[in-house]
Amino acid sequence: MDKRFYAGISLLAAATLAFEVYLTRVFSLMIWPYMAFVVVSVAMLGVGAAGAWLASRGSDGKTSSQGQMATCAWGFGAAALIGTAVVGHFPADLGGSMVSLQAHVPVVLYYLVSGAPFFLSGYAFALAFRSFP
């Protein structure tokens, strides 16, 4: 195994943790300070969904897992940048009535947009664990 592989996995893990800390700050400023814990559930949802997706697909053996991991790492970076821009343009107002549907739409958007980078990094980690046990 090449040292570049280990360096890439280490950098992706560091970037994923840094993004999680960053989202904690963004959520505490944009939604509500007590809602920052949501980032942990979003991260766990994304990584868990990626592992479940890979397990349900099985191993085809035709495609390069290192190529897929690199694509997922690049996708993580792109999804993190795009997701940050999207979250910044749709502020959530949880001070209003939580009964209305319009109060929930930005929060659901936050979950989907913020979970995508974690799904991609989790998929890369799951590929690494499956391909190089």
Rosetta blueprint (number, residue, H / E / L):
1 M L
2 D L
3 K H
4 R H
5 F H
6 Y H
7 A H
8 G H
9 I H
10 S H
11 L H
12 L H
13 A H
14 A H
15 A H
16 T H
17 L H
18 A H
19 F H
20 E H
21 V H
22 Y H
23 L H
24 T H
25 R H
26 V H
27 F H
28 S H
29 L H
30 M H
31 I L
32 W L
33 P H
34 Y H
35 M H
36 A L
37 F L
38 V H
39 V H
40 V H
41 S H
42 V H
43 A H
44 M H
45 L H
46 G H
47 V H
48 G H
49 A H
50 A H
51 G H
52 A H
53 W H
54 L H
55 A H
56 S H
57 R H
58 G L
59 S L
60 D L
61 G L
62 K L
63 T L
64 S L
65 S H
66 Q H
67 G H
68 Q H
69 M H
70 A H
71 T H
72 C H
73 A H
74 W H
75 G H
76 F H
77 G H
78 A H
79 A H
80 A H
81 L H
82 I H
83 G H
84 T H
85 A H
86 V H
87 V H
88 G H
89 H H
90 F L
91 P L
92 A L
93 D L
94 L L
95 G L
96 G L
97 S L
98 M L
99 V L
100 S L
101 L H
102 Q H
103 A H
104 H H
105 V H
106 P H
107 V H
108 V H
109 L H
110 Y H
111 Y H
112 L H
113 V H
114 S H
115 G H
116 A H
117 P H
118 F H
119 F H
120 L H
121 S H
122 G H
123 Y H
124 A H
125 F H
126 A H
127 L H
128 A H
129 F H
130 R H
131 S H
132 F L
133 P L
